[in-house]
Amino acid sequence: MKRLIIGHQSEFRERRARLVHIGNTEIAIFKLSDGGYRAIENLCPHKNGKLSEGIVCDHHVFCPLHDWKIDLNDGLVQAPDEGCVKSFQVEMDEQTGNVILVLSDTDILAS
Ligand code: FES
Protein backbone atom coordinates (compact mmCIF):
# COMPACT_ATOMS: atom_id res chain seq x y z
CA MET A 1 0.00 0.00 0.00
CA LYS A 2 1.22 3.46 -0.83
CA ARG A 3 -0.51 6.69 0.14
CA LEU A 4 0.19 9.76 -1.97
CA ILE A 5 -0.95 13.27 -1.09
CA ILE A 6 -2.24 14.63 -4.38
CA GLY A 7 -3.31 18.08 -3.25
CA HIS A 8 -5.38 20.05 -0.80
CA GLN A 9 -9.16 19.96 -1.01
CA SER A 10 -9.14 23.70 -1.80
CA GLU A 11 -7.35 22.90 -5.07
CA PHE A 12 -10.17 20.68 -6.35
CA ARG A 13 -13.22 22.04 -8.14
CA GLU A 14 -16.56 20.30 -7.92
CA ARG A 15 -17.39 17.98 -10.82
CA ARG A 16 -13.94 18.57 -12.31
CA ALA A 17 -10.93 16.29 -12.49
CA ARG A 18 -7.28 16.71 -11.62
CA LEU A 19 -4.68 14.45 -13.17
CA VAL A 20 -1.95 12.46 -11.48
CA HIS A 21 0.63 10.33 -13.28
CA ILE A 22 1.79 7.10 -11.68
CA GLY A 23 4.35 5.49 -13.95
CA ASN A 24 2.66 5.23 -17.35
CA THR A 25 -0.82 5.43 -15.86
CA GLU A 26 -2.76 8.68 -15.95
CA ILE A 27 -5.31 8.88 -13.14
CA ALA A 28 -8.21 11.34 -13.05
CA ILE A 29 -9.36 12.37 -9.59
CA PHE A 30 -12.87 13.80 -9.51
CA LYS A 31 -14.49 15.84 -6.78
CA LEU A 32 -18.20 15.04 -6.67
CA SER A 33 -20.95 17.50 -5.80
CA ASP A 34 -21.46 15.72 -2.44
CA GLY A 35 -17.84 16.53 -1.52
CA GLY A 36 -16.57 12.98 -2.08
CA TYR A 37 -13.61 12.08 -4.27
CA ARG A 38 -13.25 9.30 -6.84
CA ALA A 39 -10.33 8.22 -9.00
CA ILE A 40 -10.28 6.25 -12.25
CA GLU A 41 -7.79 5.69 -15.03
CA ASN A 42 -8.09 8.54 -17.52
CA LEU A 43 -8.72 6.24 -20.47
CA CYS A 44 -12.11 5.30 -21.86
CA PRO A 45 -12.27 1.57 -22.73
CA HIS A 46 -14.12 2.41 -25.95
CA LYS A 47 -11.61 4.46 -27.96
CA ASN A 48 -9.33 5.98 -25.35
CA GLY A 49 -11.26 9.19 -24.69
CA LYS A 50 -9.95 11.38 -21.85
CA LEU A 51 -12.51 10.84 -19.12
CA SER A 52 -11.13 13.82 -17.19
CA GLU A 53 -12.73 16.02 -19.88
CA GLY A 54 -16.14 14.41 -19.51
CA ILE A 55 -19.25 15.78 -17.86
CA VAL A 56 -19.78 14.62 -14.28
CA CYS A 57 -23.30 13.99 -13.06
CA ASP A 58 -23.82 12.59 -9.58
CA HIS A 59 -21.24 9.74 -9.40
CA HIS A 60 -21.01 9.15 -13.15
CA VAL A 61 -18.85 10.64 -15.87
CA PHE A 62 -19.87 10.82 -19.52
CA CYS A 63 -17.00 10.26 -21.93
CA PRO A 64 -16.45 13.40 -24.05
CA LEU A 65 -16.02 11.43 -27.28
CA HIS A 66 -19.08 9.17 -27.60
CA ASP A 67 -20.93 9.72 -24.34
CA TRP A 68 -20.42 6.35 -22.68
CA LYS A 69 -21.53 6.55 -19.05
CA ILE A 70 -19.07 5.32 -16.44
CA ASP A 71 -19.70 4.81 -12.74
CA LEU A 72 -17.00 6.60 -10.77
CA ASN A 73 -17.54 4.30 -7.78
CA ASP A 74 -16.29 1.15 -9.48
CA GLY A 75 -15.31 2.12 -13.04
CA LEU A 76 -18.09 0.06 -14.60
CA VAL A 77 -19.41 1.17 -17.98
CA GLN A 78 -23.19 1.47 -17.83
CA ALA A 79 -25.56 -0.39 -20.18
CA PRO A 80 -26.16 -0.54 -23.09
CA ASP A 81 -22.37 -0.23 -23.41
CA GLU A 82 -20.02 -2.46 -21.49
CA GLY A 83 -16.53 -2.59 -20.11
CA CYS A 84 -14.64 -1.33 -17.12
CA VAL A 85 -12.15 1.38 -16.23
CA LYS A 86 -9.65 0.79 -13.45
CA SER A 87 -10.67 2.60 -10.29
CA PHE A 88 -8.53 3.67 -7.35
CA GLN A 89 -9.20 4.47 -3.71
CA VAL A 90 -9.15 8.11 -2.59
CA GLU A 91 -9.36 9.46 0.93
CA MET A 92 -9.63 12.89 2.46
CA ASP A 93 -7.67 13.66 5.61
CA GLU A 94 -10.19 15.60 7.71
CA GLN A 95 -7.48 17.18 9.86
CA THR A 96 -5.25 18.56 7.12
CA GLY A 97 -7.72 18.72 4.23
CA ASN A 98 -5.30 16.79 2.06
CA VAL A 99 -6.64 14.47 -0.61
CA ILE A 100 -4.84 11.13 -0.65
CA LEU A 101 -4.60 8.56 -3.41
CA VAL A 102 -4.24 5.05 -1.99
CA LEU A 103 -2.42 2.66 -4.29
CA SER A 104 -2.19 -1.07 -3.78
CA ASP A 105 1.03 -2.91 -4.61
CA THR A 106 -0.72 -4.26 -7.70
CA ASP A 107 -1.55 -0.71 -8.85
CA ILE A 108 2.07 0.34 -8.48
CA LEU A 109 3.44 -2.70 -10.31
CA ALA A 110 0.95 -2.29 -13.14
CA SER A 111 1.83 1.35 -13.75
S1 FES B 1 -13.98 6.92 -26.47
FE1 FES B 1 -15.25 7.06 -24.75
S2 FES B 1 -17.20 6.65 -25.50
FE2 FES B 1 -15.93 6.44 -27.21
Residues whose N, C-alpha, C, O or C-beta is under 5 A from the ligand:
A	BS01	FES	C44 H46 K47 N48 G49 C63 L65 H66 D67 W68
